[in-house]
Amino acid sequence: MKLTEILYQNICSLSFEVFPPKADAAFESVKAAVEEIARLKPAFMSVTYGAGGGTSEYTLRIAEEIKERYTVPTLAHLTCVSSTKETVAEKIAAIKAAGIENIMALRGDIPPELAGTDRSGWAYHHAIDLIRELKESGADFCIGGACYPEIHVESTDQREDIRYLKEKTDAGCDFLTTQMFFDNNLFYNFLYKIREAGITVPIIPGIMPITNARQLARAIHLSGSFVPQRFKALVDRFGADDRAMMQAGIAYATDQIIDLYANGITNVHVYSMNKPEVAAGIQRNLSAILGK
């Protein structure tokens, strides 16, 4: 199922993101966690492309398992940075052969060992290069892209960000998913600005439940997200108690999602970090709203 069939329905939905293991030895434990999340029957599940040094070969394997065994629509991430045309073409062909209809087209992080090197000869420089190639492949994928309510870390200002975002949607991006944010007002302001710029595709807010204090520090380091004082107070109060922080983090994320639904947003994506208890806790809190 193409995700646009879900995103244009006027009903509240919840989806989850999972990621492949960082090492082959961890595959079975990751697979078990992913299966627990799949059993929740979310609107769809996305599988990242070797995030955090994961094994990208497992992305398609996990996505196909979710689709075939649990009949949950899947979104396979695909990155292009430092890749050759041949490698990307092989990946696209494999995704198509597996019957996956949805691709999250991303540039990806530049490998540390290639930082500062000459990139002029690279086949891909931005996500838009991959989006154009996907459209030209003739595979009829539903294509997603990333967006940043608080400015991409490499952009000079938000105006530049939105201009590039418009180019991505004009190139064929069917929907956009946001980077994590902890203050919904930032998302609402961003949504107003991109609609004013003529970006009309569905925008899925991405919510990251913070369930331990270490996770917050890493999230801020990677995304530069603004953290409201009320959330800082929550971490200061409960961060030293794992069980309490888990409960508080789930409650904060649930509160964000309810506010989004109440303000007309129908589709929310949760960065569940392969934690079935977090995914289940949030879905349980929203059961009546989601009709589950």
Secondary structure, 3 states (H helix, E strand, C coil): CCCHHHHCCCCCEEEEEECCCCCHHHHHHHHHHHHHHHCCCCCCEEECCCHHHCCCHHHHHHHHHHHHHHCCCEEEEEECCCCCHHHHHHHHHHHHHCCCCEEEEECCCCCHHHCCCCCCCCCCCCHHHHHHHHHHCCCCCEEEEEECCCCCCCCCCHHHHHHHHHHHHHHCCCEEEECCCCCHHHHHHHHHHHHHCCCCCCEECEECCCCCHHHHHHHHHHHCCCCCHHHHHHHHHHCCCHHHHHHHHHHHHHHHHHHHHHCCCCEEEEECCCCHHHHHHHHHHCHHHHCC
